[in-house]
Amino acid sequence: MAIGHEVRAYRKRLGITVSDLAIATGLSVGMLSKIENGNISASLTSLQSLSKALGVPVTAFFRSFEEPRNAIFVKAGEGVNLERRGTRAGHQYSLLGHIDNNTSGVTVEPYLITLNTESDVFPTFQHEGMEFLYMLEGQVTYRHGDRTFDMQAGDSLFFDADAPHGPSILTELPARYLSIISYPTKRNGSD
């Protein structure tokens, strides 16, 4: 079933039909349907034909079956409190999860950020990647580059994090928002 699922996923990614794949591989439409639905085990010869037609190595059909996929569960109130640049300005950061060595090539850091009466404005954060904010409570004016956004519960903002950004006016406190930062995973031997 896992192999069939991968065959179907690669076929759909290429935007081709089962009939198109049958022509390219020399396998019958019925045989391909059985392989994709996990009703039969494909022979090595069939897998080689499929890999050639789909432009992937034979091992690609086994990757999702063999590779462990991580998941992180964090109970309410149990995120890891961290010190980041904004901590000095009274911003409380709670990391809600982190997965190292994932297969996506992207690192994602979800934070719950809390601002209170001791918090200061800090509109000059800058870092690599993309960032997504979702306001949970309170109200702040958030700066990104030369623009500002009045944010309140339910509002979101998605931006390139390389531009200066951060809360510039704390209108209604406490304010809490999710900050999800994503950036390319650094590979060994690469920049």
N, C-alpha and C positions, 0 to 999 in steps of 0.2 A: 504493500500500500504506500509506504514512504517513497519508494522509487517511482511509482505511478504518479504520485502527487507532484514530484519534482519534474517528471517528463511533461505533465500538463502545464505546470507553471512556466517552464522554459518555452513551451510551444505558444502559450498565450502571450508571453512577453514579446515574442517575435511577431505576434498577430497573425499566425497561420492556423488554418483549420486542420482537423484530423485528416481530411482527404489530402490536403497539401503535404502533410507529413508522411502520409502513406506513399505518395508518389516519390518523395525525396528519399525514403528509406527502403522501398520495395516491400514493406510490410502491408498486410491488408488493413483496411479500416477497422474491421472487427477485431483483429489482433491488437491494434493500437488502443482501441476502446477498452479491451480487457486489461491491457497493461496499465493504462491510466486509472482505471477503476480498482486496480489491485486484485482482479479476479484470477490472474495468472502471474507467474514469475517469468520475467523476460530472460531469455538466454543471453549469454555473453555476446554472441554474434548480433542479436537484436539490439542490445545496449550500445554496441560499437556503432551500428548503423544510426541509431538515434543520436548518439553524441556527435557524429559527423554531420548529420542533417541539422542539428540544433546549434552547432558551433560551440560545444562545451566538452570538456574532458569527461570520460566515463565516470570518474570519481565525483563529478558534480552531482550525480544522481543519488549519492550516498551521504553527502555533507550534512544535510539537515537531520538525517537519521543518527549520525554518529556524534556530531558536535553537541556538547552540552549547551543549553541556553539558560542563562542566569536570570533570576528575578529577585528583586529586593522588596521586602515588605517591612514597612515601618508603622508601628502602632501610633495612634494619636498621641502627641506630646513626647515622642521618643526619638525625634530627629537628633542628629549630632550637631550641637552648637559649635560653630566655628568662628575663628577670627579671620576676617577679610579686611581690606582697606576701609570699608565703611564702618567696621566695628568701632574704630576710633571716634566716629561721629555719632555713636550711640545707636547704630543700626544692628539689630539682633539677627544673625543668620543661623538658620537651622537647616542643615543638609538633609534632604528627605530620601536620598538614595544615591548609589554610585556603583557602576559596574565597570571593572577593569577588564582589559583584554576581550572586548566584544568583537563580533565579526562584522559590524556595520561600518567601521572606519570612522565613526563619529563618537565623541564623548559628550554626554549630556549630564548636566548638574542641576537638579531641581532643588530650589531653596524656598523656604518660607521666611520672608523678611518682615520683621516687626519694627515699627517706628513708634516711639512714645514721647512723652514730654521732655525726656532727657536727650532725645535725638536732635541732631543738627542737620541742616541741608548739606548735600554733597553731590552737586550736579556735574562732577568731573571724572566719574569712573570712565575708564577706557580699557578694553581688553579685546582679544581676538574672538572671532565667532559671531554667532547670532544670539539674540536674547528675546525671550517672550515674557511679558508681565501680565498677570491677571489680578486685578484688585479684588480682595475679599471683604475688606471693611475699611472705613475711614475715607479720607480724601486728601490727595496730594497733587501738586502741579509737578509734572515730570518733564525734565528737559532732555531732548535728544538733539545734538548739534545746535542749530540756531532756532529750533522750534520748541514750543512747550505744549503740554497736553494736560488738561484738568481731568484727573482720573478719580473715579469713585467706584464703589462696589459694582462688579459686573463688567467693568471696562477692561480692555486689553490693549497691549501695545507690543508690536513685533518689530525688531530693528537690528541693524548692523551695529554690533557692540564696539566697533573700532572708533566711532564718533564719541565725543564726550557726552555722558548721560548721567542721570540721577535725579533724585527729588530736589526741586529748587524752592518749593513752598509747601510747608506742612499745614494744610488747611484744617483737617479734622483728625484728631488723634484719639485713641491709638489707630494706626493704619497698619494693615497687614496685606501683603500681596505675595503671590507666587512669582518667582523669577526662575525661568528655565533657560539655562545657557547651554549652547551646543557649539562644538568646534571640532575640527578634524583631530583624530587620534594621532599622536606622534608615534611613528613606527621606528624601530631600531634602524639606525643608519640613514634616516631621513631628517629633514629640517622640521 
